[in-house]
């Protein structure tokens, strides 16, 4: 997981994080395998923005960068 987050932080991967300069990890979940991680990500992407903000605020109210914790 740390490698994947590093790739986003360093703009090595095209996409949302590179386009908008988002480089702080404020929320993450661990899953048993890649398939379940992809399924979970697809589900969360369909959530309303408000729901996403609520889960971040609940678990990381100060929006600290969690990169060093993984």
QUIMO-V265456 format. One record per residue. N is the residue number from 1. RES is the residue in one letter. SS is DSSP state (A for helix, B for strand, O for the rest). D_LAST is the distance of its C-alpha to the last C-alpha in Angstrom with 2 decimals. Layout:
# QUIMO-V265456
N|RES|SS|D_LAST / N|RES|SS|D_LAST
This chain:
# QUIMO-V265456
1|X|O|7.45 / 2|X|A|6.19 / 3|X|A|9.98 / 4|X|A|11.00 / 5|X|A|9.35 / 6|X|A|10.83 / 7|X|A|14.03 / 8|X|A|14.32 / 9|X|A|13.74 / 10|X|O|16.36 / 11|X|O|18.77 / 12|X|O|18.97 / 13|X|O|19.27 / 14|X|O|22.19 / 15|X|O|21.84 / 16|X|A|21.15 / 17|X|A|18.45 / 18|X|A|20.77 / 19|X|A|23.91 / 20|X|A|22.99 / 21|X|O|20.75 / 22|X|O|17.78 / 23|X|O|14.84 / 24|X|O|12.88 / 25|X|O|10.05 / 26|X|O|11.59 / 27|X|O|10.95 / 28|X|O|9.23 / 29|X|O|10.36 / 30|X|O|9.83 / 31|X|O|13.17 / 32|X|O|15.10 / 33|X|O|16.10 / 34|X|A|16.45 / 35|X|A|19.69 / 36|X|A|18.51 / 37|X|A|15.61 / 38|X|A|18.38 / 39|X|A|20.71 / 40|X|A|18.45 / 41|X|A|17.83 / 42|X|A|21.62 / 43|X|A|22.38 / 44|X|A|20.31 / 45|X|A|21.93 / 46|X|O|25.25 / 47|X|O|24.52 / 48|X|O|26.36 / 49|X|A|24.60 / 50|X|A|25.46 / 51|X|A|23.57 / 52|X|A|20.37 / 53|X|A|20.84 / 54|X|A|21.62 / 55|X|A|18.44 / 56|X|A|16.40 / 57|X|A|18.93 / 58|X|A|18.80 / 59|X|A|15.10 / 60|X|O|14.46 / 61|X|O|18.07 / 62|X|O|17.57 / 63|X|O|15.47 / 64|X|O|13.05 / 65|X|O|10.56 / 66|X|O|7.08 / 67|X|A|5.78 / 68|X|A|5.60 / 69|X|A|3.78 / 70|X|O|0.00
